[in-house]
Amino acid sequence: MDRLDAMAVLLSVVENGSLSAASRALHSPLPTVSRKISELETQLGVQLLVRTSRKALLTEAGEAYVIAAREILAMVEEAERRAAGEYMSPQGDLTIAAPIVFGRLHVLPVVTEFLKVFPNIDIRLAMSDRSVSLADEHIDVALRISALSENNLIATRLGAIRTCVYANPDYLRRHGQPLHPRELEHHSSIAFEGVLSNRFWTFKDTGLDITVPVRPRLSVNTAEAAVDAAADGLGITRVMSYQAKRAVEAGLLVPLLEDFELDASPVHLVYLSQGLMTLKLRTFLDFAAPRLRAVLQHI
């Protein structure tokens, strides 16, 4: 029995939820997948999986073994990369995660420049406004615009980004300009769902947090839509400064209530702490970090 192959099969069953799903993912016959799991259990003398008609569940012994198997296979993969020369010259695949707007405007140009310089590296850029799990989604490095909570991540700080309130000048001429956050109760708002509350906005007033109810005439799930609707004069919106930058430069939006803004959100490149860093990741961090810091100085 090939122990490493059996470990990989077991991990595939766990990740895919059943033997049949693992069979499809591995392009291996179902009886072969089942046999390898059974042989591994026989070799270890313990049951690793409880099989049902629809799914396979780990036993307590199986949970402990899967943790160890992941570490062992990661060490083998690292050793193979060393032997293949990945630690001598940057090569291989990288998966990078970034928020949608910041990723398109600022990360993508850095990535395309990087790929021109390093032809032996291929990159998958996954853009989403949700906070992805680096381990679960096999992300090598992610750009995060928020305070960090995970203690298993290593972070390279790039700067900070403000969250601001904006409105079109014509809207302000028609409805007046709010001078204090509490005046927002009397204005139409455009809510960006998923990141900020669409019913209450928080500000700072003389060092204390204050929460103000807002009346959304429109709720949207992308910052671009919120910016476009505000630029069209529908109401007041609240987005991160980089998301509104082009509309502000075009004179379509002006910032409001800047004296009441919350503290700027820190921006980091984050990656998992997993032993020796691959050269391809180190090369990307060294290339991208100074360029992204320069971008953030002008947002």
N, C-alpha and C positions, 0 to 999 in steps of 0.2 A: 504493500500500500504506500502510495506517495502521500506522506503526512501533510506536506505543504499544500498539495492539491486538494486534499480532503478539507483542510482548514478553509481554503478559498471557497470551496463548495458550501461549507457550513455558513460562512459569512454571507454568501449570496442568498441562501435560504432565509436567513435572518433579515437581510435587507429587503428582499422581495416579498416576504410574508408567507411563502408556501413552497413546497418542493416543486410543484408544477410551474410556478412563476419563475423560480430559479432555473428550472430546466429550459424555459424559453429564453431567459436572459443569458444563460451560458451556452445556448445552442447545443445542448447535450440531452440525450434521451432521458426521460423521467426515471426509468429503472436504473440507469447509471448513477444519477444523482442520489437516489434512494440507497443504492448499494454502497456508495462511498460514505454516506452518513452512517450507515449500519456498521461498516467496517471500522470507522473511527470510534464509534461507541464501544464496539467489541474490544478494540485495542486499548481503550482507556478503562474499560470495565464499568462505565457509568452511562446512564441515559442522558443524552443532551437535549433531545427534542421530544415534545409530546405532539404526535401527529393526529390531526383531525381531517375530515373530508375537505375542509376549506383552508385551513391554515396550519402552520407549525409553530408551536410555542416553546420557548426555552425553559428547561428545568433550572433549578437553582445552580446545579453544577454546570449546566450549559451556559448560563449567564457569565459565570466566572471564567469559563474556558474561552468564550468569545472575546472577552476583554484581552486575555493573554494572546489569543490568536491574531487579533488586530495588531498588537504590538510586534509580534514576531514577523508577520507578513510585511509590516512597514519597515522593519529593520532589513529584511531580505531585499525589499524593493530599493532601499537606500544603498545597500551593498552593490546591487546590480547597476544602479546609476553610476556609482563610483567606478565600477569596472568598465562601464561603457564610456567613461570619460566625461560624464556630465559635470563633474566637479573640476574638470580641467578647462573646459570651454562651455559657455552658456548654450544649452540646447534643450529641446523638449517642449512640452505643452504647459501653459499657465492658464488658470482660470481666475478672472478678476471680477469682483462685484462692485457696483457703484450705484448711487441713486440715479434715477432716470435723467433728469435735466442736467445735473452736474456731470453725470457720466457722458452725456452727449456733447455738452458744450466744452468740457474741460479735460475729462479723462480720455475720451476717444482721441483727441489730437495728440496727446502724449503717447498713447498706445501706438498709433500709426507711425509716429516718429521713431519710437522704439523698435518697431518691427522692421523699419528700413535699415536701422543700424545693426540689428541682430537677426540675420536671415535664418538662423537655425532654431529660432524659437517661434512657436505658434501660440496665439492667444485666443481664448474665448472670453468675451466681455459680456457679463450678465448684468443687465440694468434693471433695477427694481427699487421701489421706494419702501419695501418692507425690509426688516433687519434679518438677513439670511444667517443660517447656521453654517459656519465654515466647514465643520466636520461632516455634518449630515449632507451637505450639498457639494462637497469636494471642491471648496473654494480655496485657492492658494493665498490670495490677499484681497481684502475688501477696503473700500473707502467708506468710513463712517462719519456722519455729521451728527454727533450726539455724545453725551457723556457715556463712558464705557462702563459696563457692568460685569462682563465676563472676566473671570480671573485667569482663564487659560489662554488669553490672547497677549501677544506682544504688540505694542503700539508705537508707531512713529508719528509724532505730532507734526501737523502741517500748518496749522493756524486756527482761525475761528471764523464763524459766519453769523451775522446778525439776522434775527427774525423781525420784520418790520411791517407796519401798516401802510397801505397805499391807496390812493384814489386818483381818479382822473380830474384834471383842473376844471373841466366843465361841470362835473358832478359837484365839486366844491362850490362853484359859483351859484349853482341852483339850490344847494342844500346847506351851505355854510361849512366851515372847517371846524372839526372838533378840536378843542384845545386841551381837553382832559379825557382820559379813557372812558369815564362814566357817561360822557356825551354820546358814545357810540350806541347807547340804547335807543337813541332817536334817529339812527341812520340805518339804511339798508346795507347789509353785509353780503359778501360772497365767501362761503366757507369752503376750505380745502379739507375734505374728509380724510381720515386715516392718519394724519400727522398732527393736526391741531383740532381741538374741539370745535364742533360746528354750532355750539350753543353758548359757550363761555370762552372768553379770552383773558389771559392773565398778563398783568403788567407790574411794574415796580413804581411805587409812589413814596417818596421820602424813605427809601430803603426797605419798604414793606411790600409784599406781594398783595395785589388786589385783583379780584376776579370780577369781570364785567360781563353781564349777559348781552348777547348780540342777537339780531334778528336776521337770519339768512334769507334773502330773497332767492338765492341760488346756492345749492351745494354741489360740488364737483369733486372728482377723485383724482384730478391731476393739477399740478401747479400751473401748467401752461393754460388750462381752461380758466382757472381763477384769475390769472393775470389778464387774459384776453377779455374776460367779462368786465373786469374793473377798468381796463383801458377803454372799453366801449361806453363807460359812464353808468353802468348798472348800480354800482355801490362800492363799498370799501372792502378791501381784502387784506389778508395777512399771510405773507409768504416769506421765504428766506431771500435775503438781498440779491443773491446771484440769480434767483428765478425771475426777479423783476428788473434786473439791470438794463436789459435792452429797451424795455418799455420806458424806463426812467430816462435813459439817454435820448430816446425819441420824443420826449416831452409828453408821452401819453399817461404817465403816472408820476405822482410826487409823493415822497414819504411824509407820514404824519406821526405825531406823538413820539418823536425820537427821544425826548427826555424821559420817557416812561418805558423804554424798551427793557426786556429781560436781558440777562447776561448772554453774550454771544455763545453759540454752540461750538464746542471744540471739534476740529476735523483731524482724523487720524487715518493712516494706513495701518491695518491690523492683519495679523497672521497668527496661526496656531504655533504654540511652543512645542515643537516635536523634534528635539535633538538637533543635529547639524543641519543648517539651512542649505538648501540646494543653491548652486551657483546661479541658476536661471532666476530664482527669486531674489537673491541678493543683488544681481545685476539690475533687475527691474526696480527694486527699491532705491538703489543708488541713482538710477536714471530718472525715475519719476518724482521722488520726493522734492528735490530742489525746484523742479519745474512747477509742481503743484503749489509749493510755497509761494513762488513768484506770482502765480495766478491769484492766490488768496489775498495777497497784499493789495490787489486792485479791485476787489469785489466789495 
